[in-house]
Each structure stands twice: as structure tokens, then as C-alpha cells.
Amino acid sequence: QVQLAESGGGLVRPGGSLRLSCAATGRYFNNYSMSWFRQAPGKKREFVGGIGWNSAGTAYAPSVKGRFTVSRDNANNSAFLQMDALTPDDTAVYYCAATPMASAETLDQLTPSYWGQGTQVTVSS
């Protein structure tokens, strides 16, 4: 069992940056690949990016590649989403999620086993 809690959301101007954190509790965090998803009002939840369980690789949605960076700190059971060059289209509730021992390139196709409660990111002037 893994519990996930996101933090770091808020209001930011277009072109700005935010860093989201995901704190995990439970056993064997190292055995989980970590993903970030988002859901905007009236839209389906979509994959944003992820990092493999052994930190061997990362994957990103085309819409965020080059602007967002996923990382993890296994010593502190944490994952992060660094978001730069934000635009209003990035406005959404952001969720972190855990998938057991998946390679990064498959994370956009798999349904995670555990989800956080979400944190709101609003990009507006």
C-alpha cells in the first residue's frame, strides 16, 4: 500500500515556473514508477510525465516535453514535477501516481495502482 500526497500547486503567471512535490508513504517506494497526470475542467485526465522505478528513464507528453522535468528522491520517498514556461493551457489539477516496476516508456499506457488527491495549478495573468 502506498499513500501519495501532492503539494506545490498555486497561481502563476504565463511564462512562470512551479515545482510540484509528491510525498509517498508506505513500503518499497523504490519499486514504483512515478507518474504525473493532469485534468483540466471538462477534459479527460491525461498523462504528463513519468520516471521509471529504477530512475533509468523518463517519458513526457509531447505538449510538455522540453518544459517539464520529472525527478525522484528515493531516499526521501519523493517525486517532483518541475514546470517551466507555463501557459494557460497547463491549468489543471495535477495528480501524482505510482505504478509498480514499469518502464518509463510504458507509463502513458498503464493505469497506476495508487493516486494522490491532486493539487490545483492555475496559469493566468
Residue frames relative to the residue before (quaternion, step in Angstrom):
aa qw qx qy qz dx dy dz
Q 1.0000 0.0000 0.0000 0.0000 0.00 0.00 0.00
V 0.0495 -0.7831 0.6199 -0.0077 3.55 -0.94 0.96
Q 0.1506 -0.7563 0.6306 0.0874 3.55 -1.00 0.89
L 0.1391 -0.8044 0.5769 0.0279 3.54 -0.92 0.99
A 0.0208 -0.7943 0.6070 -0.0121 3.56 -1.03 0.81
E 0.2368 -0.7848 0.5618 0.1114 3.56 -0.66 1.15
S 0.0249 0.7641 -0.6446 -0.0066 3.53 -1.29 0.46
G 0.6400 0.5734 -0.3811 0.3412 3.54 -1.31 0.22
G 0.4925 0.6564 -0.4441 0.3597 3.58 1.21 0.00
G 0.1971 0.7823 -0.5785 0.1205 3.53 -1.30 0.18
L 0.6198 -0.5142 0.4411 0.3960 3.50 -1.36 -0.38
V 0.0500 0.7921 -0.6037 0.0756 3.56 -0.85 0.99
R 0.4912 -0.6599 0.4840 0.2984 3.56 -1.13 0.65
P 0.6255 -0.5190 0.4076 0.4162 3.61 -1.15 0.44
G 0.7606 0.3111 -0.2748 0.4992 3.53 -0.93 0.98
G 0.5978 0.5935 -0.3517 0.4083 3.56 1.26 -0.25
S 0.4138 -0.6966 0.5409 0.2254 3.53 -1.39 -0.06
L 0.0233 -0.7510 0.6585 0.0415 3.51 -1.33 0.48
R 0.1878 -0.7495 0.6221 0.1261 3.52 -1.23 0.54
L 0.1740 -0.7815 0.5944 0.0753 3.53 -0.65 1.16
S 0.1782 -0.7670 0.6089 0.0964 3.53 -1.14 0.73
C 0.1265 -0.7582 0.6355 0.0725 3.52 -1.22 0.61
A 0.1389 -0.7945 0.5896 0.0434 3.55 -0.54 1.21
A 0.1562 -0.8038 0.5718 0.0513 3.55 -0.80 1.06
T 0.0889 -0.7530 0.6479 0.0723 3.52 -1.12 0.73
G 0.5547 0.5634 -0.4552 0.4095 3.53 -1.13 0.65
R 0.6364 -0.5748 0.3798 0.3469 3.51 -1.29 0.14
Y 0.8701 0.2244 -0.1191 0.4224 3.46 -1.42 0.33
F 0.0766 0.8194 -0.5601 0.0951 3.57 0.90 0.91
N 0.6173 0.5836 -0.3434 0.4005 3.57 1.00 -0.80
N 0.6812 0.5095 -0.2852 0.4417 3.59 1.15 -0.56
Y 0.6549 0.5002 -0.3085 0.4751 3.56 1.28 0.04
S 0.3385 -0.6679 0.6212 0.2312 3.50 -1.13 0.76
M 0.2561 -0.7849 0.5528 0.1128 3.55 -1.00 0.86
S 0.0829 -0.7995 0.5949 -0.0002 3.53 -0.92 0.99
W 0.2234 -0.7134 0.6408 0.1749 3.48 -1.39 0.30
F 0.0701 -0.7624 0.6432 0.0120 3.53 -1.04 0.95
R 0.1134 -0.7812 0.6045 0.1069 3.55 -1.27 0.21
Q 0.1078 -0.7767 0.6176 0.0604 3.51 -1.24 0.54
A 0.2013 -0.7715 0.5977 0.0845 3.52 -0.69 1.18
P 0.6559 -0.5163 0.3591 0.4175 3.61 -1.15 0.47
G 0.8421 0.1696 -0.1476 0.4903 3.55 -0.88 1.00
K 0.6800 0.4545 -0.2846 0.5000 3.58 1.29 0.08
K 0.5671 -0.5826 0.4581 0.3593 3.52 -1.29 0.33
R 0.5703 -0.5619 0.4640 0.3790 3.55 -1.22 0.47
E 0.0753 -0.8172 0.5714 0.0045 3.57 -0.90 0.93
F 0.5440 -0.6048 0.4879 0.3165 3.51 -1.26 0.63
V 0.2158 -0.7763 0.5834 0.1021 3.55 -1.01 0.90
G 0.7432 -0.2962 0.2393 0.5501 3.56 0.77 -1.04
G 0.0450 -0.8117 0.5821 0.0169 3.53 -1.25 0.32
I 0.2299 -0.7493 0.6071 0.1310 3.52 -1.34 0.33
G 0.5282 -0.6788 0.4194 0.2905 3.53 -0.92 0.94
W 0.6689 -0.5351 0.3472 0.3817 3.52 -1.25 0.53
N 0.7469 0.3376 -0.2052 0.5349 3.60 1.09 -0.59
S 0.4987 -0.6846 0.3888 0.3627 3.57 1.31 0.41
A 0.3749 0.7651 -0.4584 0.2530 3.57 1.22 0.39
G 0.8292 0.0056 0.0233 0.5585 3.57 1.08 -0.45
T 0.2297 -0.7415 0.6116 0.1530 3.49 -1.37 0.28
A 0.1103 -0.7702 0.6239 0.0740 3.54 -1.28 0.36
Y 0.0986 -0.8061 0.5833 0.0135 3.55 -1.09 0.75
A 0.5085 -0.5827 0.5295 0.3485 3.51 -1.27 0.45
P 0.6081 -0.5849 0.3852 0.3738 3.61 -1.02 0.69
S 0.6473 0.5591 -0.3230 0.4051 3.58 1.03 -0.74
V 0.7687 0.3295 -0.1829 0.5168 3.61 1.16 -0.44
K 0.4559 0.7054 -0.4521 0.3003 3.59 1.20 -0.25
G 0.7748 0.2873 -0.2475 0.5059 3.54 -0.86 1.03
R 0.7282 0.3675 -0.2275 0.5318 3.59 1.25 -0.31
F 0.7630 0.3021 -0.1531 0.5505 3.59 1.07 -0.76
T 0.0917 -0.7843 0.6122 0.0406 3.57 -1.16 0.67
V 0.2056 -0.7651 0.6017 0.1016 3.54 -0.87 1.03
S 0.0605 0.7792 -0.6220 0.0481 3.57 -1.03 0.79
R 0.1696 -0.7763 0.5964 0.1136 3.53 -1.31 0.16
D 0.1870 -0.7386 0.6373 0.1156 3.52 -1.30 0.51
N 0.2388 -0.8223 0.4989 0.1342 3.56 0.00 1.27
A 0.6016 0.5776 -0.3656 0.4133 3.59 1.07 -0.62
N 0.7784 0.2903 -0.1442 0.5376 3.56 1.16 -0.63
N 0.4507 -0.7263 0.4320 0.2878 3.56 1.26 0.45
S 0.5309 0.6333 -0.3955 0.4009 3.55 0.90 0.93
A 0.1181 -0.7451 0.6493 0.0963 3.50 -1.32 0.48
F 0.1945 -0.8022 0.5617 0.0560 3.53 -1.16 0.63
L 0.1178 -0.7457 0.6480 0.1007 3.53 -1.28 0.49
Q 0.1425 -0.7750 0.6139 0.0471 3.55 -0.47 1.25
M 0.0691 -0.8120 0.5794 -0.0136 3.56 -0.65 1.14
D 0.0250 -0.8033 0.5938 -0.0391 3.56 -0.64 1.17
A 0.8201 0.2237 -0.1750 0.4968 3.55 -1.29 0.34
L 0.1186 0.8428 -0.5137 0.1082 3.55 0.95 0.92
T 0.1496 -0.7630 0.6248 0.0715 3.53 -1.19 0.71
P 0.6686 -0.4944 0.3463 0.4342 3.60 -1.17 0.30
D 0.5990 0.5747 -0.3598 0.4260 3.61 1.14 -0.52
D 0.6197 0.5374 -0.3450 0.4562 3.59 1.24 -0.25
T 0.4456 0.6919 -0.4556 0.3394 3.59 1.25 -0.04
A 0.3295 0.7157 -0.5449 0.2869 3.57 -0.69 1.12
V 0.4699 -0.5570 0.5613 0.3924 3.50 -1.40 -0.11
Y 0.2087 -0.7936 0.5663 0.0770 3.55 -0.79 1.09
Y 0.1285 -0.7989 0.5873 0.0171 3.53 -0.91 1.03
C 0.2210 -0.7137 0.6333 0.2019 3.55 -1.10 0.60
A 0.0943 -0.8002 0.5922 -0.0075 3.53 -1.17 0.67
A 0.2515 -0.7707 0.5733 0.1183 3.56 -1.17 0.64
T 0.0554 -0.7776 0.6261 -0.0151 3.53 -0.96 1.00
P 0.4315 -0.7362 0.4423 0.2760 3.61 -0.63 0.97
M 0.8950 -0.1308 0.0725 0.4202 3.48 -1.00 1.10
A 0.3520 0.7203 -0.5118 0.3088 3.56 0.85 1.02
S 0.4707 -0.6384 0.5149 0.3251 3.56 -1.11 0.57
A 0.6450 -0.5701 0.3427 0.3762 3.53 -1.08 0.73
E 0.6936 0.5155 -0.2926 0.4094 3.58 0.89 -0.90
T 0.6712 0.4747 -0.3078 0.4790 3.60 1.25 -0.17
L 0.4835 0.7246 -0.4139 0.2644 3.59 1.22 -0.32
D 0.6457 0.5169 -0.3424 0.4456 3.61 1.08 -0.48
Q 0.6975 0.4625 -0.2623 0.4804 3.57 1.26 -0.25
L 0.6791 0.5026 -0.2743 0.4593 3.58 1.21 -0.44
T 0.3883 -0.6717 0.5721 0.2658 3.54 -1.21 0.54
P 0.4119 -0.7306 0.4814 0.2547 3.61 -0.59 1.08
S 0.5138 -0.6492 0.4761 0.2966 3.51 -1.27 0.52
Y 0.8000 0.1378 -0.0368 0.5828 3.56 1.09 -0.74
W 0.1425 -0.7863 0.5999 0.0401 3.52 -1.17 0.79
G 0.3977 -0.6554 0.5765 0.2827 3.51 -1.27 0.48
Q 0.6470 -0.5521 0.3778 0.3657 3.55 -1.33 0.09
G 0.5382 -0.6510 0.3820 0.3750 3.58 1.26 -0.24
T 0.0863 -0.7659 0.6347 0.0564 3.52 -1.26 0.56
Q 0.4285 -0.7302 0.4784 0.2331 3.56 -0.89 0.97
V 0.0681 -0.7485 0.6590 0.0292 3.53 -1.07 0.91
T 0.0171 -0.7957 0.6046 -0.0317 3.55 -0.74 1.09
V 0.1154 -0.7842 0.6088 0.0312 3.55 -0.76 1.11
S 0.2763 0.7564 -0.5326 0.2604 3.54 -0.38 1.23
S 0.3808 -0.7015 0.5507 0.2443 3.53 -1.18 0.60
